[in-house]
Structures are given as structure tokens and as C-alpha cells.
Amino acid sequence: MVTPELAREYARRGVKLIDPEEGALCLLRELAWGEESADAVVYTASGW
């Protein structure tokens, strides 16, 4: 979650926010089925 001020700044820069519920589900999926050797996991709302 971000503050409204930070959300506005992200929007000004064209950065989309990840839905909190979807972000939590992605994290849980990664913890349950992700590769153990992964050092980092990056999720974006931009389709990157």
C-alpha cells in the first residue's frame, strides 16, 4: 500500500500500482511453487 501522495507521484511518472490482493496472491504462489534458487522476485503492474 502507498500513501495517496505517493500514488499521485507514481501516476505522474506513468507507474501503475499492483492491486494489493493480486500482489499478495502472487507472493503466496511464488513461496509455494517458485524456484528455490531464485534470489529475487520482481512483480510489476506494467506487463513488463
N, CA, C and O atoms as CSV, one atom per row, in Angstrom:
chain,resi,resn,atom,element,x,y,z
A,1,MET,N,N,0.844,-1.171,0.000
A,1,MET,CA,C,0.000,0.000,0.000
A,1,MET,C,C,0.896,1.244,0.000
A,1,MET,O,O,1.966,1.264,0.608
A,2,VAL,N,N,0.435,2.251,-0.685
A,2,VAL,CA,C,1.172,3.514,-0.733
A,2,VAL,C,C,0.252,4.637,-0.292
A,2,VAL,O,O,-0.972,4.511,-0.331
A,3,THR,N,N,0.853,5.722,0.122
A,3,THR,CA,C,0.068,6.892,0.513
A,3,THR,C,C,-0.550,7.515,-0.734
A,3,THR,O,O,-0.050,7.305,-1.839
A,4,PRO,N,N,-1.627,8.275,-0.572
A,4,PRO,CA,C,-2.216,8.954,-1.726
A,4,PRO,C,C,-1.209,9.855,-2.449
A,4,PRO,O,O,-1.221,9.955,-3.676
A,5,GLU,N,N,-0.342,10.506,-1.674
A,5,GLU,CA,C,0.666,11.383,-2.283
A,5,GLU,C,C,1.619,10.579,-3.160
A,5,GLU,O,O,1.935,10.993,-4.275
A,6,LEU,N,N,2.078,9.438,-2.664
A,6,LEU,CA,C,2.983,8.601,-3.439
A,6,LEU,C,C,2.272,8.020,-4.658
A,6,LEU,O,O,2.872,7.913,-5.728
A,7,ALA,N,N,1.015,7.646,-4.512
A,7,ALA,CA,C,0.235,7.135,-5.645
A,7,ALA,C,C,0.136,8.191,-6.744
A,7,ALA,O,O,0.260,7.873,-7.927
A,8,ARG,N,N,-0.087,9.439,-6.355
A,8,ARG,CA,C,-0.139,10.532,-7.351
A,8,ARG,C,C,1.203,10.702,-8.055
A,8,ARG,O,O,1.252,10.910,-9.267
A,9,GLU,N,N,2.286,10.613,-7.295
A,9,GLU,CA,C,3.624,10.755,-7.888
A,9,GLU,C,C,3.904,9.611,-8.853
A,9,GLU,O,O,4.446,9.828,-9.937
A,10,TYR,N,N,3.538,8.396,-8.463
A,10,TYR,CA,C,3.695,7.261,-9.378
A,10,TYR,C,C,2.882,7.484,-10.647
A,10,TYR,O,O,3.384,7.276,-11.752
A,11,ALA,N,N,1.631,7.907,-10.495
A,11,ALA,CA,C,0.769,8.154,-11.654
A,11,ALA,C,C,1.378,9.222,-12.561
A,11,ALA,O,O,1.336,9.100,-13.786
A,12,ARG,N,N,1.938,10.257,-11.963
A,12,ARG,CA,C,2.569,11.332,-12.742
A,12,ARG,C,C,3.719,10.789,-13.581
A,12,ARG,O,O,3.971,11.272,-14.685
A,13,ARG,N,N,4.408,9.794,-13.062
A,13,ARG,CA,C,5.548,9.193,-13.761
A,13,ARG,C,C,5.144,8.012,-14.647
A,13,ARG,O,O,5.987,7.396,-15.299
A,14,GLY,N,N,3.840,7.704,-14.663
A,14,GLY,CA,C,3.368,6.606,-15.501
A,14,GLY,C,C,3.555,5.227,-14.880
A,14,GLY,O,O,3.524,4.220,-15.587
A,15,VAL,N,N,3.750,5.174,-13.558
A,15,VAL,CA,C,3.939,3.904,-12.861
A,15,VAL,C,C,2.586,3.424,-12.353
A,15,VAL,O,O,1.928,4.112,-11.573
A,16,LYS,N,N,2.173,2.235,-12.800
A,16,LYS,CA,C,0.907,1.670,-12.344
A,16,LYS,C,C,1.127,0.880,-11.066
A,16,LYS,O,O,2.192,0.300,-10.858
A,17,LEU,N,N,0.112,0.863,-10.214
A,17,LEU,CA,C,0.205,0.133,-8.956
A,17,LEU,C,C,-0.338,-1.280,-9.110
A,17,LEU,O,O,-1.265,-1.517,-9.885
A,18,ILE,N,N,0.236,-2.201,-8.380
A,18,ILE,CA,C,-0.255,-3.572,-8.346
A,18,ILE,C,C,-1.404,-3.630,-7.348
A,18,ILE,O,O,-1.304,-3.089,-6.246
A,19,ASP,N,N,-2.495,-4.286,-7.734
A,19,ASP,CA,C,-3.615,-4.480,-6.837
A,19,ASP,C,C,-3.119,-5.236,-5.600
A,19,ASP,O,O,-2.490,-6.285,-5.746
A,20,PRO,N,N,-3.385,-4.732,-4.375
A,20,PRO,CA,C,-2.866,-5.386,-3.177
A,20,PRO,C,C,-3.261,-6.861,-3.057
A,20,PRO,O,O,-2.432,-7.686,-2.671
A,21,GLU,N,N,-4.489,-7.199,-3.375
A,21,GLU,CA,C,-4.916,-8.597,-3.274
A,21,GLU,C,C,-4.177,-9.469,-4.282
A,21,GLU,O,O,-3.728,-10.565,-3.946
A,22,GLU,N,N,-4.050,-8.987,-5.516
A,22,GLU,CA,C,-3.327,-9.755,-6.537
A,22,GLU,C,C,-1.847,-9.879,-6.172
A,22,GLU,O,O,-1.238,-10.925,-6.393
A,23,GLY,N,N,-1.274,-8.824,-5.618
A,23,GLY,CA,C,0.121,-8.884,-5.195
A,23,GLY,C,C,0.350,-9.927,-4.119
A,23,GLY,O,O,1.337,-10.662,-4.152
A,24,ALA,N,N,-0.572,-9.989,-3.158
A,24,ALA,CA,C,-0.455,-10.989,-2.094
A,24,ALA,C,C,-0.580,-12.397,-2.659
A,24,ALA,O,O,0.160,-13.294,-2.256
A,25,LEU,N,N,-1.507,-12.599,-3.586
A,25,LEU,CA,C,-1.667,-13.917,-4.203
A,25,LEU,C,C,-0.417,-14.321,-4.988
A,25,LEU,O,O,-0.001,-15.479,-4.946
A,26,CYS,N,N,0.173,-13.374,-5.695
A,26,CYS,CA,C,1.411,-13.664,-6.442
A,26,CYS,C,C,2.537,-14.066,-5.494
A,26,CYS,O,O,3.288,-15.000,-5.776
A,27,LEU,N,N,2.653,-13.365,-4.378
A,27,LEU,CA,C,3.686,-13.700,-3.405
A,27,LEU,C,C,3.469,-15.110,-2.858
A,27,LEU,O,O,4.413,-15.895,-2.767
A,28,LEU,N,N,2.236,-15.430,-2.497
A,28,LEU,CA,C,1.957,-16.760,-1.958
A,28,LEU,C,C,2.233,-17.852,-2.983
A,28,LEU,O,O,2.760,-18.908,-2.632
A,29,ARG,N,N,1.880,-17.611,-4.261
A,29,ARG,CA,C,2.175,-18.585,-5.318
A,29,ARG,C,C,3.683,-18.781,-5.456
A,29,ARG,O,O,4.156,-19.907,-5.610
A,30,GLU,N,N,4.423,-17.698,-5.400
A,30,GLU,CA,C,5.882,-17.794,-5.540
A,30,GLU,C,C,6.490,-18.564,-4.366
A,30,GLU,O,O,7.382,-19.391,-4.555
A,31,LEU,N,N,6.010,-18.292,-3.169
A,31,LEU,CA,C,6.522,-19.011,-2.000
A,31,LEU,C,C,6.199,-20.500,-2.072
A,31,LEU,O,O,7.009,-21.335,-1.668
A,32,ALA,N,N,5.025,-20.829,-2.582
A,32,ALA,CA,C,4.596,-22.229,-2.635
A,32,ALA,C,C,5.237,-22.992,-3.786
A,32,ALA,O,O,5.622,-24.149,-3.618
A,33,TRP,N,N,5.359,-22.354,-4.967
A,33,TRP,CA,C,5.781,-23.092,-6.153
A,33,TRP,C,C,6.979,-22.484,-6.885
A,33,TRP,O,O,7.389,-22.999,-7.925
A,34,GLY,N,N,7.534,-21.415,-6.364
A,34,GLY,CA,C,8.665,-20.772,-7.035
A,34,GLY,C,C,9.937,-21.600,-6.918
A,34,GLY,O,O,10.030,-22.523,-6.109
A,35,GLU,N,N,10.889,-21.253,-7.727
A,35,GLU,CA,C,12.172,-21.961,-7.720
A,35,GLU,C,C,12.959,-21.598,-6.465
A,35,GLU,O,O,13.108,-20.422,-6.134
A,36,GLU,N,N,13.449,-22.595,-5.785
A,36,GLU,CA,C,14.201,-22.366,-4.544
A,36,GLU,C,C,15.485,-21.579,-4.780
A,36,GLU,O,O,15.969,-20.900,-3.875
A,37,SER,N,N,16.037,-21.664,-5.982
A,37,SER,CA,C,17.302,-20.990,-6.270
A,37,SER,C,C,17.135,-19.505,-6.588
A,37,SER,O,O,18.131,-18.798,-6.740
A,38,ALA,N,N,15.908,-19.020,-6.691
A,38,ALA,CA,C,15.680,-17.609,-7.034
A,38,ALA,C,C,16.168,-16.711,-5.895
A,38,ALA,O,O,15.826,-16.926,-4.732
A,39,ASP,N,N,16.967,-15.707,-6.246
A,39,ASP,CA,C,17.453,-14.749,-5.256
A,39,ASP,C,C,16.482,-13.587,-5.065
A,39,ASP,O,O,16.440,-12.978,-3.997
A,40,ALA,N,N,15.704,-13.284,-6.100
A,40,ALA,CA,C,14.778,-12.160,-6.045
A,40,ALA,C,C,13.608,-12.428,-6.980
A,40,ALA,O,O,13.733,-13.144,-7.974
A,41,VAL,N,N,12.485,-11.846,-6.644
A,41,VAL,CA,C,11.287,-11.944,-7.477
A,41,VAL,C,C,10.760,-10.531,-7.670
A,41,VAL,O,O,10.610,-9.788,-6.700
A,42,VAL,N,N,10.479,-10.154,-8.910
A,42,VAL,CA,C,10.000,-8.815,-9.209
A,42,VAL,C,C,8.633,-8.918,-9.869
A,42,VAL,O,O,8.472,-9.620,-10.868
A,43,TYR,N,N,7.663,-8.231,-9.321
A,43,TYR,CA,C,6.324,-8.158,-9.916
A,43,TYR,C,C,6.058,-6.720,-10.311
A,43,TYR,O,O,6.386,-5.792,-9.572
A,44,THR,N,N,5.465,-6.541,-11.472
A,44,THR,CA,C,5.106,-5.200,-11.910
A,44,THR,C,C,3.682,-5.198,-12.427
A,44,THR,O,O,3.145,-6.236,-12.815
A,45,ALA,N,N,3.082,-4.029,-12.429
A,45,ALA,CA,C,1.738,-3.874,-12.968
A,45,ALA,C,C,1.793,-3.420,-14.427
A,45,ALA,O,O,0.753,-3.176,-15.039
A,46,SER,N,N,2.975,-3.307,-14.973
A,46,SER,CA,C,3.127,-2.729,-16.306
A,46,SER,C,C,3.144,-3.769,-17.423
A,46,SER,O,O,3.236,-3.408,-18.596
A,47,GLY,N,N,3.058,-5.047,-17.080
A,47,GLY,CA,C,3.142,-6.085,-18.106
A,47,GLY,C,C,4.554,-6.327,-18.585
A,47,GLY,O,O,4.755,-6.947,-19.630
A,48,TRP,N,N,5.519,-5.860,-17.855
A,48,TRP,CA,C,6.931,-5.964,-18.196
A,48,TRP,C,C,7.427,-7.365,-18.157
A,48,TRP,O,O,8.603,-7.611,-18.423
